[in-house]
């Protein structure tokens, strides 16, 4: 199996959402193993997402030399071989050891000529030497050796759990990389997998209650709903476990489990209701990220994030719009404003729904397996009918993939403001303690070749400085249209690493949130009602030949 790939984490990662993600054997780690294990015919491998038992790791238990060595060797080796830019190992290790200041504030770290020194109160207490500057495993083992000695000297470090140590070291190390590379503990990693790919659950949203937990919402058609559970019911026990004193997180962990397994809930209904038991069979639960509404003769689809079900739900929403509005449907609005991204495969699959041919995106990084090309498979579920896509400064990553592909391929008009500019791909690597390292390993290129990172997608119809919908659409007419074409060409030619380029492009269509009526939506609806203007907008935004 292979690690997950996703381009998550835009300005907010709140909605990027398995009980069990892909796991793979770390026992024979070498470059050939990595190439064969992680080879990506596509980044979209079907993940094993149904219930999966927790494996490995001591999760908040007593510190263990052997466990720490396994975790750090795997973690630092992953960074060394996969991170998008080749890291300087001694910089990472020094930063990681400095991260231990969170536990021992008086700690300091010095490095000179392959010698590492740990100091407390300016007094050297531990020294070690690493002979091979680029040997990640040797550096990781040096960290553990030094930790063993420091734990004998420092009471705070001696009392720290394994997870305290992992959090501190990895948090320190990844500060030398980029904002999207990070470490997640075993508990947090399980939550992340559930958000991304779904989990075995019963479709209940709960809140704290003195009895244990109170039902706040019941998902229609899910096991809780089918069993007759209603809002206001209190869960007082799960199986033989009484919930008094349990945290919400602990309750959630008891409710979730492998798909197809049973869980018995003891419930109370009403103030004086007698306890009763319901037995439910867990099903796969995936949070909904797609919402449909009809707006006259236009279909409206809001996409709030990208998890394992997003592209299928978008397809269902398009089919519903065609059936709902009928043959007189004028167009489709896809609203991805505030969408922070999610799974890369779902962004590609969603764009592919509307493209008959051509490239969707390419990804490029240091590792050979990061060099990927994604092309459309040859169908358009909306059969060429007009599409307007709404983006803003909080539309990131996966949302930007869809927007740039549809714009470059002349399939949709992008309306709104410049998007966030989170154009990198992260790979999720599972560690021996069941935690995760999320490593940036590739940059995303739009079909015309420009890098999405830092500068984002420039909309065809910019609404940031427009006074009304008419003035916004006037940018598609006369001399204003020439300016639009020049701006889009400048965006595609811009160097995402050049600060002067960055500032000039960012100034073209800045995000200016409005508190009045939904201006972007109004512009999109008017544009879909003017087919000649819509066609011009598509033509203006297409890349010039050879660009």
Secondary structure, DSSP 4 states (H G I P E B T S, - for coil): ---EEE----S--TT----S------TT-SHHHHHHHH--SSS-PPP--S-----S--SS----HHHHHHHHHHHHHHHHHHSSS---HHHHHHHHHHGGGGT-TTEEEEEETTEEEEEETTEEEEEEE-S-TT-HHHHHHHHHHHHHHHHHH-HHHHH--HHHHHHHHHHHHHTTS-TT-EEE-HHHHHHHHHHHH-EEE-SEEEEEETTEEEEEEE-TTSHHHHTT--TT-EEEEETTEE-TT--HHHHHHHH--STT-EEEEEEE-STTPPPEEEEEE-EEE----EEEEEETTEEEEEE--B-TTHHHHHHHHHHHHHHHHGGG--EEEEE-TT---BBHHHHHHHHHTT-SSSEEEEEE-SSGGG-EEEE--S--TTTT--EEEEE-TT--THHHHHHHHHHHTTS-EEEES------EEEEEEE-TTS-EEEEEEEEEEETTS-B-TTT----SEE-SS-SSHHHHHGGGSTHHHHHHHHHHHHHHH--TT-HHHHHHHHTTS-----SSS-HHHHHHHHHHT-HHHHHHHHHHHSPPTT-
